[in-house]
Amino acid sequence: MVIVKVRLNSIDKVQSFVRDLAKFDSDFDLISGRYTIDAKSIMGIFSLDLSKPIDLKIYAEENVDQICEALKPYLA
C-alpha cells in the first residue's frame, strides 16, 4: 500500500483522474479528514473539500510504478 497527496482543483482534473485510475484493477481510496471514499467515484470525489491536497491510498502489490507515473499530473 502506498499513500500520496493529490490535488484535484478542477472538474476536468477530477474527470481525467478517475479515467486514469479506471485503467488499473487496483483499489484506490481518497482520504480527507475523517472521510474515506472510493477514488474511482466521481460523485464521491465531489463530496470532498477539493481546495486542499487529499491523501490517495493505493492498494497495489504490483504496477505501483506505472500507477505513480499515471498520477504525476495530480500529485501535490
Summary of the structure (lengths in Angstrom):
residues: 76
radius of gyration: 11.1
end to end distance: 18.5
largest distance: 31.0
contacts: 198
relative contact order: 0.32
helix: 34%
strand: 29%
